[in-house]
Amino acid sequence: MNDRVLTGIVIDAGHGGVDGGASGNGIVEKDLNLLISTYMYDRFRELGVPVKMTRTTDETLDSSERVDRILDAYGNGKDVIVISNHINAGGHT
């Protein structure tokens, strides 16, 4: 039996601010990433799971700031889960 306890979940809403990510047909990846991440955050909280987000608004995070926020949330233990939301785009054939 595994006796490890989850310290917490960190949800990273990919892109943000000046980094819009993929876009097309009026859809911008950073916006969907934030909506999805906020939904996940709210649902985990409803379930009583410790959870934090790297960003809750449309802000620019460089890669080192993003990592710092992830590590500041719960540290770098094996009992921390990090979910980074991204939506890929592709062409059509």
N, CA, C and O atoms as CSV, one atom per row, in Angstrom:
chain,resi,resn,atom,element,x,y,z
A,1,MET,N,N,0.836,-1.177,0.000
A,1,MET,CA,C,0.000,0.000,0.000
A,1,MET,C,C,0.886,1.247,0.000
A,1,MET,O,O,1.910,1.287,0.681
A,2,ASN,N,N,0.495,2.236,-0.749
A,2,ASN,CA,C,1.249,3.480,-0.850
A,2,ASN,C,C,0.719,4.460,0.193
A,2,ASN,O,O,-0.467,4.791,0.191
A,3,ASP,N,N,1.594,4.922,1.084
A,3,ASP,CA,C,1.181,5.834,2.146
A,3,ASP,C,C,1.509,7.288,1.841
A,3,ASP,O,O,1.364,8.150,2.707
A,4,ARG,N,N,1.948,7.567,0.620
A,4,ARG,CA,C,2.272,8.955,0.286
A,4,ARG,C,C,1.017,9.806,0.246
A,4,ARG,O,O,-0.054,9.355,-0.160
A,5,VAL,N,N,1.175,11.033,0.672
A,5,VAL,CA,C,0.079,11.982,0.686
A,5,VAL,C,C,0.395,13.083,-0.308
A,5,VAL,O,O,1.534,13.543,-0.396
A,6,LEU,N,N,-0.597,13.499,-1.046
A,6,LEU,CA,C,-0.435,14.584,-2.008
A,6,LEU,C,C,-0.286,15.908,-1.270
A,6,LEU,O,O,-1.155,16.287,-0.485
A,7,THR,N,N,0.814,16.611,-1.521
A,7,THR,CA,C,1.003,17.936,-0.935
A,7,THR,C,C,0.114,18.949,-1.634
A,7,THR,O,O,-0.527,19.772,-0.981
A,8,GLY,N,N,0.072,18.893,-2.947
A,8,GLY,CA,C,-0.772,19.818,-3.686
A,8,GLY,C,C,-0.596,19.703,-5.181
A,8,GLY,O,O,0.301,19.022,-5.679
A,9,ILE,N,N,-1.481,20.391,-5.882
A,9,ILE,CA,C,-1.455,20.456,-7.345
A,9,ILE,C,C,-1.217,21.895,-7.745
A,9,ILE,O,O,-1.823,22.811,-7.187
A,10,VAL,N,N,-0.334,22.097,-8.713
A,10,VAL,CA,C,-0.103,23.419,-9.295
A,10,VAL,C,C,-0.601,23.367,-10.726
A,10,VAL,O,O,-0.181,22.516,-11.511
A,11,ILE,N,N,-1.502,24.287,-11.064
A,11,ILE,CA,C,-2.030,24.360,-12.418
A,11,ILE,C,C,-1.410,25.565,-13.117
A,11,ILE,O,O,-1.504,26.699,-12.649
A,12,ASP,N,N,-0.777,25.285,-14.246
A,12,ASP,CA,C,-0.159,26.337,-15.048
A,12,ASP,C,C,-1.014,26.600,-16.285
A,12,ASP,O,O,-1.135,25.748,-17.165
A,13,ALA,N,N,-1.599,27.781,-16.336
A,13,ALA,CA,C,-2.354,28.195,-17.522
A,13,ALA,C,C,-1.342,28.714,-18.535
A,13,ALA,O,O,-0.875,29.848,-18.432
A,14,GLY,N,N,-1.011,27.894,-19.494
A,14,GLY,CA,C,0.047,28.216,-20.449
A,14,GLY,C,C,-0.166,29.522,-21.194
A,14,GLY,O,O,-1.292,29.967,-21.414
A,15,HIS,N,N,0.949,30.117,-21.571
A,15,HIS,CA,C,1.003,31.397,-22.295
A,15,HIS,C,C,0.446,32.513,-21.413
A,15,HIS,O,O,0.467,32.378,-20.190
A,16,GLY,N,N,-0.043,33.592,-21.978
A,16,GLY,CA,C,-0.582,34.706,-21.212
A,16,GLY,C,C,0.102,36.017,-21.557
A,16,GLY,O,O,1.253,36.030,-21.995
A,17,GLY,N,N,-0.610,37.120,-21.358
A,17,GLY,CA,C,-0.066,38.445,-21.646
A,17,GLY,C,C,0.298,38.599,-23.104
A,17,GLY,O,O,-0.526,38.359,-23.988
A,18,VAL,N,N,1.532,38.999,-23.357
A,18,VAL,CA,C,1.976,39.224,-24.740
A,18,VAL,C,C,2.171,37.922,-25.509
A,18,VAL,O,O,2.285,37.942,-26.735
A,19,ASP,N,N,2.211,36.797,-24.811
A,19,ASP,CA,C,2.370,35.490,-25.441
A,19,ASP,C,C,0.999,34.835,-25.577
A,19,ASP,O,O,0.506,34.202,-24.643
A,20,GLY,N,N,0.397,34.994,-26.739
A,20,GLY,CA,C,-0.958,34.482,-26.951
A,20,GLY,C,C,-1.031,33.000,-27.249
A,20,GLY,O,O,-2.100,32.399,-27.142
A,21,GLY,N,N,0.103,32.395,-27.627
A,21,GLY,CA,C,0.066,30.995,-28.036
A,21,GLY,C,C,-0.588,30.875,-29.400
A,21,GLY,O,O,-0.568,31.821,-30.188
A,22,ALA,N,N,-1.157,29.736,-29.676
A,22,ALA,CA,C,-1.807,29.494,-30.970
A,22,ALA,C,C,-3.090,30.313,-31.066
A,22,ALA,O,O,-3.743,30.584,-30.059
A,23,SER,N,N,-3.444,30.704,-32.295
A,23,SER,CA,C,-4.694,31.436,-32.489
A,23,SER,C,C,-5.246,31.156,-33.884
A,23,SER,O,O,-4.508,30.849,-34.820
A,24,GLY,N,N,-6.539,31.271,-33.987
A,24,GLY,CA,C,-7.210,31.105,-35.262
A,24,GLY,C,C,-8.707,31.134,-35.066
A,24,GLY,O,O,-9.219,30.687,-34.039
A,25,ASN,N,N,-9.410,31.663,-36.057
A,25,ASN,CA,C,-10.884,31.721,-36.020
A,25,ASN,C,C,-11.399,32.422,-34.765
A,25,ASN,O,O,-12.436,32.050,-34.214
A,26,GLY,N,N,-10.662,33.440,-34.321
A,26,GLY,CA,C,-11.082,34.194,-33.145
A,26,GLY,C,C,-10.774,33.524,-31.819
A,26,GLY,O,O,-11.153,34.040,-30.768
A,27,ILE,N,N,-10.100,32.395,-31.844
A,27,ILE,CA,C,-9.751,31.672,-30.625
A,27,ILE,C,C,-8.280,31.928,-30.323
A,27,ILE,O,O,-7.428,31.791,-31.201
A,28,VAL,N,N,-7.985,32.298,-29.084
A,28,VAL,CA,C,-6.610,32.543,-28.654
A,28,VAL,C,C,-6.294,31.563,-27.529
A,28,VAL,O,O,-7.010,31.488,-26.531
A,29,GLU,N,N,-5.212,30.818,-27.710
A,29,GLU,CA,C,-4.860,29.746,-26.778
A,29,GLU,C,C,-4.767,30.226,-25.334
A,29,GLU,O,O,-5.285,29.565,-24.433
A,30,LYS,N,N,-4.116,31.364,-25.098
A,30,LYS,CA,C,-3.924,31.821,-23.714
A,30,LYS,C,C,-5.252,31.983,-22.984
A,30,LYS,O,O,-5.342,31.718,-21.785
A,31,ASP,N,N,-6.289,32.419,-23.709
A,31,ASP,CA,C,-7.597,32.625,-23.085
A,31,ASP,C,C,-8.246,31.294,-22.699
A,31,ASP,O,O,-8.782,31.151,-21.600
A,32,LEU,N,N,-8.190,30.321,-23.617
A,32,LEU,CA,C,-8.760,29.008,-23.305
A,32,LEU,C,C,-7.972,28.320,-22.189
A,32,LEU,O,O,-8.559,27.679,-21.318
A,33,ASN,N,N,-6.650,28.453,-22.215
A,33,ASN,CA,C,-5.829,27.857,-21.159
A,33,ASN,C,C,-6.240,28.390,-19.788
A,33,ASN,O,O,-6.326,27.632,-18.822
A,34,LEU,N,N,-6.490,29.694,-19.708
A,34,LEU,CA,C,-6.882,30.290,-18.430
A,34,LEU,C,C,-8.274,29.822,-18.008
A,34,LEU,O,O,-8.503,29.537,-16.832
A,35,LEU,N,N,-9.205,29.740,-18.961
A,35,LEU,CA,C,-10.554,29.253,-18.636
A,35,LEU,C,C,-10.517,27.805,-18.141
A,35,LEU,O,O,-11.144,27.474,-17.134
A,36,ILE,N,N,-9.789,26.954,-18.844
A,36,ILE,CA,C,-9.672,25.546,-18.463
A,36,ILE,C,C,-9.005,25.422,-17.098
A,36,ILE,O,O,-9.458,24.661,-16.243
A,37,SER,N,N,-7.931,26.170,-16.903
A,37,SER,CA,C,-7.190,26.105,-15.639
A,37,SER,C,C,-8.034,26.587,-14.472
A,37,SER,O,O,-7.981,26.004,-13.389
A,38,THR,N,N,-8.808,27.636,-14.674
A,38,THR,CA,C,-9.675,28.159,-13.617
A,38,THR,C,C,-10.756,27.147,-13.266
A,38,THR,O,O,-11.075,26.956,-12.093
A,39,TYR,N,N,-11.320,26.498,-14.281
A,39,TYR,CA,C,-12.318,25.450,-14.027
A,39,TYR,C,C,-11.700,24.327,-13.190
A,39,TYR,O,O,-12.287,23.890,-12.200
A,40,MET,N,N,-10.528,23.871,-13.589
A,40,MET,CA,C,-9.851,22.795,-12.862
A,40,MET,C,C,-9.569,23.212,-11.422
A,40,MET,O,O,-9.797,22.443,-10.488
A,41,TYR,N,N,-9.069,24.440,-11.252
A,41,TYR,CA,C,-8.771,24.966,-9.917
A,41,TYR,C,C,-10.021,24.929,-9.037
A,41,TYR,O,O,-9.982,24.432,-7.912
A,42,ASP,N,N,-11.126,25.459,-9.558
A,42,ASP,CA,C,-12.376,25.493,-8.792
A,42,ASP,C,C,-12.849,24.086,-8.435
A,42,ASP,O,O,-13.302,23.844,-7.316
A,43,ARG,N,N,-12.743,23.166,-9.383
A,43,ARG,CA,C,-13.203,21.787,-9.144
A,43,ARG,C,C,-12.336,21.093,-8.087
A,43,ARG,O,O,-12.861,20.430,-7.192
A,44,PHE,N,N,-11.009,21.243,-8.189
A,44,PHE,CA,C,-10.138,20.644,-7.175
A,44,PHE,C,C,-10.446,21.213,-5.791
A,44,PHE,O,O,-10.474,20.476,-4.806
A,45,ARG,N,N,-10.675,22.518,-5.718
A,45,ARG,CA,C,-11.003,23.131,-4.414
A,45,ARG,C,C,-12.298,22.565,-3.858
A,45,ARG,O,O,-12.395,22.288,-2.662
A,46,GLU,N,N,-13.306,22.391,-4.731
A,46,GLU,CA,C,-14.575,21.800,-4.292
A,46,GLU,C,C,-14.354,20.408,-3.693
A,46,GLU,O,O,-15.058,20.001,-2.770
A,47,LEU,N,N,-13.379,19.693,-4.224
A,47,LEU,CA,C,-13.076,18.345,-3.753
A,47,LEU,C,C,-12.145,18.333,-2.538
A,47,LEU,O,O,-11.838,17.269,-2.000
A,48,GLY,N,N,-11.701,19.510,-2.110
A,48,GLY,CA,C,-10.830,19.611,-0.949
A,48,GLY,C,C,-9.367,19.328,-1.236
A,48,GLY,O,O,-8.593,19.059,-0.317
A,49,VAL,N,N,-8.983,19.388,-2.508
A,49,VAL,CA,C,-7.602,19.127,-2.897
A,49,VAL,C,C,-6.806,20.437,-2.824
A,49,VAL,O,O,-7.262,21.451,-3.351
A,50,PRO,N,N,-5.636,20.441,-2.188
A,50,PRO,CA,C,-4.806,21.645,-2.164
A,50,PRO,C,C,-4.350,21.974,-3.588
A,50,PRO,O,O,-3.758,21.133,-4.265
A,51,VAL,N,N,-4.625,23.191,-4.031
A,51,VAL,CA,C,-4.319,23.560,-5.412
A,51,VAL,C,C,-3.985,25.041,-5.502
A,51,VAL,O,O,-4.555,25.868,-4.790
A,52,LYS,N,N,-3.046,25.362,-6.394
A,52,LYS,CA,C,-2.674,26.749,-6.674
A,52,LYS,C,C,-2.494,26.897,-8.176
A,52,LYS,O,O,-2.321,25.910,-8.892
A,53,MET,N,N,-2.535,28.151,-8.653
A,53,MET,CA,C,-2.344,28.440,-10.074
A,53,MET,C,C,-1.144,29.363,-10.270
A,53,MET,O,O,-0.832,30.183,-9.407
A,54,THR,N,N,-0.477,29.221,-11.409
A,54,THR,CA,C,0.651,30.098,-11.711
A,54,THR,C,C,0.179,31.489,-12.109
A,54,THR,O,O,0.854,32.479,-11.829
A,55,ARG,N,N,-0.966,31.564,-12.753
A,55,ARG,CA,C,-1.539,32.876,-13.081
A,55,ARG,C,C,-3.050,32.781,-13.049
A,55,ARG,O,O,-3.628,31.754,-13.402
A,56,THR,N,N,-3.694,33.879,-12.616
A,56,THR,CA,C,-5.150,33.931,-12.565
A,56,THR,C,C,-5.690,35.055,-13.438
A,56,THR,O,O,-6.901,35.256,-13.524
A,57,THR,N,N,-4.788,35.784,-14.083
A,57,THR,CA,C,-5.168,36.864,-14.987
A,57,THR,C,C,-4.337,36.736,-16.261
A,57,THR,O,O,-3.457,35.881,-16.357
A,58,ASP,N,N,-4.622,37.585,-17.225
A,58,ASP,CA,C,-3.889,37.582,-18.488
A,58,ASP,C,C,-2.590,38.361,-18.302
A,58,ASP,O,O,-2.517,39.547,-18.624
A,59,GLU,N,N,-1.575,37.692,-17.786
A,59,GLU,CA,C,-0.290,38.332,-17.541
A,59,GLU,C,C,0.828,37.556,-18.219
A,59,GLU,O,O,0.719,36.351,-18.446
A,60,THR,N,N,1.897,38.262,-18.537
A,60,THR,CA,C,3.059,37.648,-19.163
A,60,THR,C,C,3.970,37.076,-18.085
A,60,THR,O,O,4.332,37.764,-17.132
A,61,LEU,N,N,4.335,35.806,-18.250
A,61,LEU,CA,C,5.301,35.164,-17.357
A,61,LEU,C,C,6.440,34.635,-18.222
A,61,LEU,O,O,6.206,33.876,-19.163
A,62,ASP,N,N,7.679,35.035,-17.904
A,62,ASP,CA,C,8.787,34.407,-18.627
A,62,ASP,C,C,9.024,33.033,-18.021
A,62,ASP,O,O,8.483,32.717,-16.962
A,63,SER,N,N,9.822,32.224,-18.682
A,63,SER,CA,C,9.970,30.827,-18.255
A,63,SER,C,C,10.509,30.693,-16.834
A,63,SER,O,O,10.080,29.800,-16.104
A,64,SER,N,N,11.434,31.551,-16.426
A,64,SER,CA,C,11.978,31.425,-15.070
A,64,SER,C,C,10.946,31.856,-14.023
A,64,SER,O,O,10.877,31.257,-12.950
A,65,GLU,N,N,10.152,32.874,-14.314
A,65,GLU,CA,C,9.108,33.291,-13.369
A,65,GLU,C,C,8.034,32.212,-13.237
A,65,GLU,O,O,7.513,31.976,-12.147
A,66,ARG,N,N,7.707,31.563,-14.352
A,66,ARG,CA,C,6.716,30.482,-14.331
A,66,ARG,C,C,7.205,29.337,-13.434
A,66,ARG,O,O,6.454,28.827,-12.603
A,67,VAL,N,N,8.461,28.943,-13.610
A,67,VAL,CA,C,9.040,27.874,-12.789
A,67,VAL,C,C,9.092,28.301,-11.321
A,67,VAL,O,O,8.772,27.507,-10.437
A,68,ASP,N,N,9.492,29.546,-11.055
A,68,ASP,CA,C,9.536,30.039,-9.676
A,68,ASP,C,C,8.168,29.944,-9.005
A,68,ASP,O,O,8.073,29.553,-7.841
A,69,ARG,N,N,7.113,30.297,-9.731
A,69,ARG,CA,C,5.768,30.235,-9.153
A,69,ARG,C,C,5.345,28.795,-8.879
A,69,ARG,O,O,4.681,28.506,-7.884
A,70,ILE,N,N,5.738,27.908,-9.771
A,70,ILE,CA,C,5.428,26.495,-9.555
A,70,ILE,C,C,6.127,25.997,-8.294
A,70,ILE,O,O,5.506,25.352,-7.449
A,71,LEU,N,N,7.412,26.294,-8.168
A,71,LEU,CA,C,8.183,25.833,-7.008
A,71,LEU,C,C,7.749,26.513,-5.719
A,71,LEU,O,O,7.751,25.890,-4.657
A,72,ASP,N,N,7.374,27.794,-5.804
A,72,ASP,CA,C,6.932,28.523,-4.610
A,72,ASP,C,C,5.619,27.971,-4.056
A,72,ASP,O,O,5.341,28.108,-2.865
A,73,ALA,N,N,4.822,27.354,-4.907
A,73,ALA,CA,C,3.507,26.873,-4.476
A,73,ALA,C,C,3.626,25.768,-3.427
A,73,ALA,O,O,3.062,25.886,-2.339
A,74,TYR,N,N,4.357,24.697,-3.744
A,74,TYR,CA,C,4.464,23.559,-2.826
A,74,TYR,C,C,5.854,22.935,-2.802
A,74,TYR,O,O,6.037,21.884,-2.187
A,75,GLY,N,N,6.818,23.539,-3.443
A,75,GLY,CA,C,8.151,22.967,-3.468
A,75,GLY,C,C,8.333,22.004,-4.628
A,75,GLY,O,O,7.559,22.002,-5.585
A,76,ASN,N,N,9.374,21.184,-4.522
A,76,ASN,CA,C,9.763,20.314,-5.632
A,76,ASN,C,C,9.733,18.842,-5.224
A,76,ASN,O,O,10.568,18.057,-5.672
A,77,GLY,N,N,8.780,18.468,-4.382
A,77,GLY,CA,C,8.723,17.094,-3.911
A,77,GLY,C,C,7.999,16.164,-4.864
A,77,GLY,O,O,7.307,16.604,-5.782
A,78,LYS,N,N,8.168,14.873,-4.632
A,78,LYS,CA,C,7.488,13.856,-5.431
A,78,LYS,C,C,5.989,13.838,-5.146
A,78,LYS,O,O,5.230,13.177,-5.855
A,79,ASP,N,N,5.564,14.554,-4.122
A,79,ASP,CA,C,4.161,14.588,-3.741
A,79,ASP,C,C,3.437,15.819,-4.277
A,79,ASP,O,O,2.368,16.179,-3.785
A,80,VAL,N,N,4.023,16.463,-5.289
A,80,VAL,CA,C,3.434,17.636,-5.927
A,80,VAL,C,C,3.150,17.293,-7.387
A,80,VAL,O,O,4.004,16.743,-8.082
A,81,ILE,N,N,1.956,17.620,-7.841
A,81,ILE,CA,C,1.578,17.401,-9.238
A,81,ILE,C,C,1.508,18.762,-9.926
A,81,ILE,O,O,0.917,19.702,-9.396
A,82,VAL,N,N,2.112,18.860,-11.108
A,82,VAL,CA,C,2.049,20.085,-11.907
A,82,VAL,C,C,1.310,19.755,-13.202
A,82,VAL,O,O,1.677,18.824,-13.919
A,83,ILE,N,N,0.271,20.524,-13.489
A,83,ILE,CA,C,-0.495,20.377,-14.722
A,83,ILE,C,C,-0.310,21.652,-15.524
A,83,ILE,O,O,-0.678,22.732,-15.061
A,84,SER,N,N,0.253,21.542,-16.718
A,84,SER,CA,C,0.460,22.702,-17.585
A,84,SER,C,C,-0.470,22.584,-18.784
A,84,SER,O,O,-0.312,21.696,-19.621
A,85,ASN,N,N,-1.442,23.488,-18.856
A,85,ASN,CA,C,-2.455,23.429,-19.912
A,85,ASN,C,C,-2.003,24.168,-21.164
A,85,ASN,O,O,-1.593,25.328,-21.112
A,86,HIS,N,N,-2.089,23.468,-22.284
A,86,HIS,CA,C,-1.794,24.031,-23.609
A,86,HIS,C,C,-2.757,23.403,-24.608
A,86,HIS,O,O,-3.229,22.282,-24.417
A,87,ILE,N,N,-3.035,24.130,-25.658
A,87,ILE,CA,C,-3.888,23.624,-26.723
A,87,ILE,C,C,-3.098,23.742,-28.019
A,87,ILE,O,O,-2.712,24.840,-28.419
A,88,ASN,N,N,-2.861,22.631,-28.663
A,88,ASN,CA,C,-2.079,22.635,-29.900
A,88,ASN,C,C,-2.937,23.051,-31.083
A,88,ASN,O,O,-4.156,22.885,-31.081
A,89,ALA,N,N,-2.277,23.590,-32.083
A,89,ALA,CA,C,-2.950,23.971,-33.318
A,89,ALA,C,C,-2.262,23.250,-34.464
A,89,ALA,O,O,-1.073,22.935,-34.399
A,90,GLY,N,N,-3.006,23.004,-35.480
A,90,GLY,CA,C,-2.424,22.337,-36.644
A,90,GLY,C,C,-3.180,22.736,-37.895
A,90,GLY,O,O,-4.294,23.258,-37.838
A,91,GLY,N,N,-2.558,22.482,-38.996
A,91,GLY,CA,C,-3.202,22.776,-40.270
A,91,GLY,C,C,-4.188,21.704,-40.663
A,91,GLY,O,O,-4.325,20.688,-39.981
A,92,HIS,N,N,-4.852,21.927,-41.728
A,92,HIS,CA,C,-5.792,20.925,-42.215
A,92,HIS,C,C,-5.226,20.277,-43.471
A,92,HIS,O,O,-4.357,20.851,-44.128
A,93,THR,N,N,-5.699,19.116,-43.802
A,93,THR,CA,C,-5.214,18.441,-45.000
A,93,THR,C,C,-6.299,18.292,-46.016
A,93,THR,O,O,-6.065,17.743,-47.093
